[in-house]
Structure formats: C-alpha cells, structure tokens
C-alpha cells in the first residue's frame, strides 16, 4: 500500500507538510520525512501507565500508545529509541483498534496517543475506526506542541484531552535544541487552539470495585473528560526560561487548563542499537553534546526545586501539578524490552517486537 501514490489516504504524505518543518518528503513513496518516518504508521509499545497526571491516571491508569518517530527529536529525549532510533512495528487500523479496545477492557481511563504529530491523517482515520468498533473512553493527544493548527483541525471531535509539552518560549533555546526558530510561535498558536476548541471538564470519579494495585487509593478521585493539560519540563540552570513560560501560561491558560510543571529532568545516555538491529544509530554524539550545552545537563538540585516551588506559588494557578523532586532514575524507559517501564509504572499489553503480550 505504501508504494502507491495519489489515493486520498496517502495524498498528505506525497509532499509532506504535516508538521511545521514542511520537509516535502514523498513519504507515501517510501522517503523518510524529517520525523524519520515514511507512510507506514508504526507503534513501539502500548499499555496501562500509572505515572501521568492524577486526573488522567485516576485509578485505572492511562492507556498509552507510543508512536515511532518525532518532529522535534530532542537531544535529551527519554524516548530516543522510538523517537530517533526507529524502534517500532507497523500497525494497521485493525490492530490499532484492538489495542484501544483491550486497554478499555482493562480499565484504562483514556487512550493516550504519544508523539503522533507526524501521522495525523492516518491516526485520525484509525481513531474513527476504533470509535465505530466501540471505543468510548476519552482520547488524549500527547505531543511536543510543534504542530500546525491546520493539522490539528483533523483531530477535532476525535480527541478529548490535549497534553502539549510547552518546551520553551525562548527562541534562542529552540534554535539550539531543536534547530527551529519558530517553535515558540508555533507552539503558542497550537496551545491556544487546543484551549479554544476543547473546554475543560473534570468530574469526580467513583472508586472501582476492583481498583488497580498500582493506583494510589488515597489520591483525589478527579477525572478529566475533556480539556488541556499543558506540561513544561524545567531544564536545569534555565529558571528564567521557565519563568517566561509560566508568564505566558498565567496570561493565556490560567483557569482554562491544568498546568503541569515537571522537575524530573534526567540526563539520558543515548545507547547504540544492539548488533543486527534494523534501527539506525542515534545522530552524531558531538552534535548532541553541543545541543545539551545550552543548559545544565544534570539532575535538578534541591535549591532549584525550592526556587521553582516559590515561583509557582507566586503565580497562584487555579489548576496546577508539580512533581516531587527525586534522584531516582530507574523510571527511564527501555523500549527494547517488552516492559519498557518499571512494573509499578506500567502494565504493557503490546510491544513492537512481539505484538500482543500474553497475560
């Protein structure tokens, strides 16, 4: 199918401009775009995840589906094996639908689609098929926010919850880290569209008769049915950049979205793919180190954590999540394993190397 061009399904991939990079690769003809992907939609892993924000994890966990490829390819990406090394296997509409329905049957609170900005036309069609087959829980869109409003319009009415990661509003940092000057402008436009298109709705969630052992029964039972959670990862040594982002969020998103300030930045040692793997190697390590020199590539210090807490308290956001500081790095995923995360964080049901995982 991927070698045929001209069908309505493949037309957006012929001279690809799905993401703001507008690389114009003929992905339907087998060329890889700036995202690293062709027409084939690939998934690396799917399962219940218990480490997301409380209103989407709730008690049953978030039903995460990790797509292969990425439009930004950050030098510090914890998911580099799938965003940049190409770990993943093609899935058709039927397999995607089965993944979603199995997650729903296991008690997932939502279907959380991670890093799919480079494949919006196909993903939109797959979501439609899953909903026709009985998918009834909310669908969440987990992205870098580097996506065009024109592409996002295709997801309107299909996605209920938006999870953009607003990485930086400093143009210099965007140029150093991602090689794109327009990230701040593009991301702000995308986030504003999300806020306007999907009003926030959070309800009380009833306790389950058989709650998941991984869920925290003492946590508030609030569940997001629709709306936006805007994430921002603090980069060590760049507290003024975080202040710049929080200034904008206070002015444009307070009361309209949940703000999630993340302090778990962790240096990621990019490892080469195993011998014989079909996955390409990571980009040049010297180039990656140069990008990482734009900030302090280390764990967040207690002093920075204290300063961040004082800062966010001063803003008085109506809805805010903030992570507790930890030096535990065991949560870093390894997508070469059928269980990429620690057992307490996730319950996998599908993996790129094996397909569906037997109970």
C-alpha positions as CSV (number, residue, x, y, z in Angstrom):
1,X,0.0,0.0,0.0
2,X,2.8,2.4,0.9
3,X,4.2,2.3,-2.6
4,X,1.0,3.7,-4.3
5,X,0.5,7.4,-4.5
6,X,-2.5,9.5,-5.3
7,X,-5.1,8.0,-3.1
8,X,-6.9,10.4,-0.7
9,X,-5.5,8.5,2.2
10,X,-1.9,9.0,1.1
11,X,-2.2,12.4,-0.5
12,X,-1.0,14.3,2.6
13,X,2.2,12.2,2.6
14,X,3.2,12.7,-1.1
15,X,4.9,16.1,-0.4
16,X,4.7,16.1,3.3
17,X,3.9,19.3,5.1
18,X,2.1,17.8,8.1
19,X,4.4,19.3,10.7
20,X,5.8,22.9,10.7
21,X,9.1,21.7,9.3
22,X,7.4,21.1,6.0
23,X,10.1,18.8,4.7
24,X,8.2,17.9,1.5
25,X,9.4,14.3,1.5
26,X,7.4,11.8,-0.5
27,X,6.6,9.6,2.4
28,X,4.0,7.7,0.5
29,X,6.7,6.8,-1.9
30,X,9.0,5.4,0.8
31,X,11.0,8.5,1.6
32,X,11.6,9.3,5.3
33,X,10.5,12.7,6.4
34,X,12.2,15.0,9.0
35,X,10.3,12.9,11.5
36,X,12.2,9.8,10.4
37,X,9.1,8.0,9.2
38,X,7.5,7.0,5.8
39,X,3.8,6.4,5.2
40,X,3.7,3.4,7.4
41,X,2.3,4.1,10.9
42,X,4.5,2.4,13.5
43,X,3.9,1.8,17.2
44,X,6.6,0.9,19.8
45,X,4.6,0.0,22.8
46,X,1.1,0.1,24.4
47,X,-0.2,-0.4,27.9
48,X,-1.6,1.0,31.0
49,X,0.5,3.8,32.5
50,X,0.2,4.9,36.1
51,X,2.7,7.8,36.1
52,X,0.7,10.5,34.3
53,X,-1.1,13.5,36.0
54,X,-3.7,12.3,38.6
55,X,-6.7,13.5,36.5
56,X,-5.8,11.2,33.6
57,X,-4.2,8.4,35.6
58,X,-7.1,8.3,38.1
59,X,-7.5,4.7,39.2
60,X,-7.3,2.6,36.1
61,X,-4.3,4.2,34.5
62,X,-3.9,5.9,31.2
63,X,-3.9,3.7,28.1
64,X,-0.7,4.8,26.4
65,X,0.2,4.1,22.8
66,X,3.7,5.2,21.8
67,X,4.2,6.0,18.2
68,X,7.6,5.8,16.4
69,X,9.2,8.9,15.0
70,X,9.1,12.6,16.1
71,X,9.0,16.1,14.6
72,X,11.5,17.6,17.1
73,X,13.9,14.8,18.0
74,X,15.2,16.5,21.2
75,X,18.8,15.9,22.3
76,X,17.6,14.9,25.8
77,X,14.6,12.7,24.8
78,X,14.0,9.9,27.2
79,X,12.2,8.0,24.5
80,X,15.0,8.4,22.0
81,X,14.9,4.7,21.0
82,X,11.5,5.3,19.4
83,X,11.7,9.0,18.5
84,X,15.1,8.8,16.8
85,X,16.3,5.2,16.5
86,X,13.2,3.9,14.9
87,X,12.1,1.1,17.3
88,X,8.6,0.2,16.3
89,X,6.4,-2.1,14.1
90,X,3.7,-1.1,11.5
91,X,0.1,-1.3,12.7
92,X,-3.0,-1.2,10.6
93,X,-6.4,0.1,11.6
94,X,-7.5,-3.3,12.9
95,X,-4.5,-3.7,15.2
96,X,-4.8,-0.2,16.5
97,X,-8.5,-0.7,17.2
98,X,-7.8,-3.9,19.1
99,X,-5.1,-2.2,21.2
100,X,-7.5,0.5,22.1
101,X,-10.4,-1.9,22.9
102,X,-8.1,-4.1,25.0
103,X,-6.9,-1.1,27.0
104,X,-10.5,0.0,27.5
105,X,-11.5,-3.5,28.7
106,X,-8.6,-3.5,31.2
107,X,-10.0,-0.3,32.8
108,X,-8.0,2.4,31.1
109,X,-9.3,5.9,31.9
110,X,-8.4,7.1,28.4
111,X,-6.4,6.3,25.3
112,X,-3.2,8.4,25.4
113,X,-1.6,8.8,22.0
114,X,2.0,9.7,22.4
115,X,4.0,11.6,19.8
116,X,1.8,11.2,16.7
117,X,2.1,14.7,15.2
118,X,3.8,13.4,12.0
119,X,1.0,10.9,11.3
120,X,-2.3,12.9,12.0
121,X,-4.2,11.8,8.8
122,X,-3.8,8.1,9.4
123,X,-4.2,8.4,13.2
124,X,-7.4,10.3,12.7
125,X,-8.8,7.6,10.5
126,X,-7.7,4.9,13.0
127,X,-9.4,6.7,15.9
128,X,-12.6,6.9,13.8
129,X,-12.4,3.1,13.2
130,X,-11.8,2.4,16.9
131,X,-14.8,4.6,17.9
132,X,-17.0,2.8,15.4
133,X,-15.9,-0.5,16.9
134,X,-16.9,0.5,20.4
135,X,-14.2,2.8,21.9
136,X,-16.0,5.1,24.3
137,X,-13.4,6.4,26.8
138,X,-11.7,9.8,26.2
139,X,-8.8,10.1,23.7
140,X,-5.8,12.1,24.7
141,X,-3.2,13.7,22.3
142,X,0.3,13.8,23.9
143,X,2.6,15.9,21.8
144,X,5.5,18.4,21.7
145,X,3.1,21.2,20.7
146,X,5.2,21.6,17.5
147,X,2.2,21.1,15.1
148,X,0.2,23.3,12.9
149,X,-3.4,24.3,13.6
150,X,-4.3,23.1,10.1
151,X,-3.2,19.6,11.0
152,X,-4.8,19.7,14.5
153,X,-8.2,20.6,12.9
154,X,-8.3,17.0,11.5
155,X,-8.4,15.7,15.1
156,X,-11.3,18.0,16.2
157,X,-14.1,15.9,17.6
158,X,-11.9,12.8,17.8
159,X,-9.6,14.0,20.6
160,X,-11.0,14.9,24.0
161,X,-7.9,15.8,26.0
162,X,-4.8,17.7,24.9
163,X,-1.4,17.1,26.5
164,X,1.0,19.5,24.9
165,X,4.6,19.8,26.2
166,X,5.4,23.5,26.0
167,X,9.1,23.1,25.9
168,X,10.4,26.6,25.7
169,X,9.3,30.1,24.7
170,X,12.9,31.2,24.3
171,X,13.7,31.4,20.5
172,X,17.4,31.0,21.1
173,X,16.9,27.8,23.1
174,X,14.5,26.5,20.4
175,X,17.2,27.1,17.8
176,X,19.9,25.4,19.9
177,X,17.9,22.4,21.0
178,X,15.6,21.7,18.0
179,X,17.1,23.6,15.1
180,X,13.8,25.5,14.6
181,X,13.4,29.2,15.3
182,X,9.6,29.1,15.1
183,X,8.9,26.7,17.9
184,X,7.7,29.3,20.4
185,X,5.3,31.0,17.9
186,X,4.1,27.7,16.6
187,X,3.6,26.0,19.9
188,X,1.7,29.0,21.4
189,X,-0.6,29.0,18.4
190,X,-1.3,25.3,18.8
191,X,-1.9,25.5,22.5
192,X,-4.3,28.5,22.1
193,X,-6.2,26.4,19.5
194,X,-6.4,23.5,22.0
195,X,-7.8,25.8,24.7
196,X,-10.4,27.3,22.4
197,X,-11.5,24.1,20.8
198,X,-12.0,21.9,23.9
199,X,-13.4,23.3,27.2
200,X,-12.1,21.7,30.3
201,X,-14.4,19.2,32.1
202,X,-13.3,17.4,35.3
203,X,-15.6,15.2,37.3
204,X,-15.4,13.2,40.5
205,X,-14.6,9.5,39.7
206,X,-16.3,6.7,41.7
207,X,-13.9,4.2,43.3
208,X,-13.6,0.9,41.4
209,X,-14.9,-2.3,42.9
210,X,-11.5,-3.9,42.0
211,X,-9.0,-1.0,41.8
212,X,-5.7,-1.5,40.2
213,X,-3.0,-2.4,42.7
214,X,-0.8,0.2,41.0
215,X,-3.3,3.0,41.7
216,X,-3.0,5.2,44.7
217,X,-6.3,4.8,46.5
218,X,-5.5,7.9,48.7
219,X,-5.2,10.2,45.7
220,X,-8.1,12.6,44.8
221,X,-10.6,10.9,42.6
222,X,-10.9,13.5,39.9
223,X,-11.1,12.6,36.3
224,X,-10.6,14.8,33.2
225,X,-13.1,14.0,30.5
226,X,-12.0,16.9,28.2
227,X,-9.7,19.8,28.2
228,X,-6.0,20.6,28.2
229,X,-3.0,19.8,30.4
230,X,-0.1,22.0,29.5
231,X,3.2,20.4,30.5
232,X,6.5,22.2,30.9
233,X,9.8,20.5,31.7
234,X,12.2,22.6,33.7
235,X,15.7,22.5,32.2
236,X,18.4,22.7,34.9
237,X,20.1,26.1,35.0
238,X,17.3,27.8,32.9
239,X,14.9,29.0,35.6
240,X,14.3,32.3,33.7
241,X,13.1,30.3,30.7
242,X,10.6,28.6,32.9
243,X,9.5,32.0,34.3
244,X,9.0,33.1,30.7
245,X,6.7,30.1,30.0
246,X,4.8,30.5,33.2
247,X,4.2,34.2,32.5
248,X,2.6,33.3,29.2
249,X,0.5,30.4,30.8
250,X,-0.7,32.7,33.5
251,X,-1.9,35.3,30.9
252,X,-3.4,32.8,28.4
253,X,-4.2,29.5,30.1
254,X,-5.0,30.0,33.8
255,X,-8.4,28.7,34.6
256,X,-8.7,27.2,31.1
257,X,-6.2,24.4,31.5
258,X,-4.2,22.4,34.1
259,X,-0.6,23.4,34.2
260,X,1.9,20.6,34.9
261,X,5.4,21.7,35.9
262,X,7.8,18.8,35.6
263,X,11.1,18.7,37.5
264,X,12.3,15.2,36.7
265,X,14.9,16.2,34.0
266,X,17.3,13.3,33.8
267,X,20.5,13.1,31.6
268,X,19.9,10.3,29.1
269,X,22.8,8.2,27.9
270,X,21.9,7.5,24.3
271,X,22.8,3.9,23.6
272,X,23.5,2.5,20.2
273,X,21.1,-0.1,18.9
274,X,22.0,-3.7,19.5
275,X,24.1,-5.5,16.8
276,X,22.0,-6.7,14.0
277,X,19.2,-4.3,14.8
278,X,17.4,-2.6,11.9
279,X,17.2,0.6,13.9
280,X,19.5,3.4,12.7
281,X,22.1,4.7,15.1
282,X,21.5,8.0,17.0
283,X,22.6,11.2,15.5
284,X,26.2,12.4,15.9
285,X,27.1,12.4,19.6
286,X,29.2,15.5,19.3
287,X,26.3,17.4,17.8
288,X,24.1,16.1,20.6
289,X,26.6,17.3,23.2
290,X,26.7,20.7,21.6
291,X,22.9,21.0,21.9
292,X,23.0,19.8,25.5
293,X,25.5,22.6,26.4
294,X,22.6,25.1,26.1
295,X,21.6,24.2,29.7
296,X,23.0,22.2,32.6
297,X,22.7,18.5,31.6
298,X,22.2,17.2,35.2
299,X,19.5,16.4,37.7
300,X,17.6,19.3,39.2
301,X,19.1,20.4,42.5
302,X,17.2,20.9,45.8
303,X,18.0,24.6,45.6
304,X,16.4,24.8,42.1
305,X,13.4,22.8,43.3
306,X,12.9,25.2,46.2
307,X,13.1,28.2,43.8
308,X,10.6,26.6,41.5
309,X,8.1,26.0,44.3
310,X,8.4,29.6,45.4
311,X,7.9,30.7,41.8
312,X,4.8,28.6,41.1
313,X,3.2,29.6,44.4
314,X,3.6,33.3,43.4
315,X,1.6,32.7,40.2
316,X,-1.4,31.2,42.0
317,X,-2.5,29.0,39.1
318,X,-6.1,27.6,39.5
319,X,-5.1,24.1,38.4
320,X,-1.5,23.1,38.9
321,X,0.5,19.9,39.2
322,X,4.1,19.8,40.4
323,X,6.3,16.8,40.7
324,X,8.2,15.9,43.9
325,X,11.9,16.1,43.5
326,X,13.6,12.7,43.2
327,X,17.1,11.4,42.2
328,X,15.7,8.0,41.2
329,X,16.4,7.4,37.5
330,X,15.0,3.9,37.4
331,X,11.9,5.1,35.6
332,X,13.8,5.8,32.4
333,X,12.2,3.6,29.8
334,X,13.9,1.0,27.7
335,X,11.8,0.2,24.6
336,X,13.9,-2.8,23.7
337,X,12.1,-4.6,26.5
338,X,8.5,-5.8,26.4
339,X,8.1,-4.0,29.7
340,X,9.8,-0.6,28.9
341,X,9.0,0.9,32.3
342,X,9.2,-0.3,35.9
343,X,6.4,-2.7,36.9
344,X,4.9,-0.1,39.3
345,X,4.6,2.4,36.5
346,X,3.1,0.4,33.7
347,X,1.3,-2.7,32.5
348,X,2.2,-3.4,28.9
349,X,-0.2,-5.2,26.5
350,X,1.6,-4.8,23.1
351,X,5.2,-4.5,22.1
352,X,6.8,-3.8,18.7
353,X,8.9,-7.0,18.8
354,X,6.2,-9.4,19.9
355,X,2.8,-7.9,19.2
356,X,0.2,-8.6,21.9
357,X,1.7,-9.8,25.1
358,X,0.1,-12.9,26.7
359,X,-1.2,-12.5,30.2
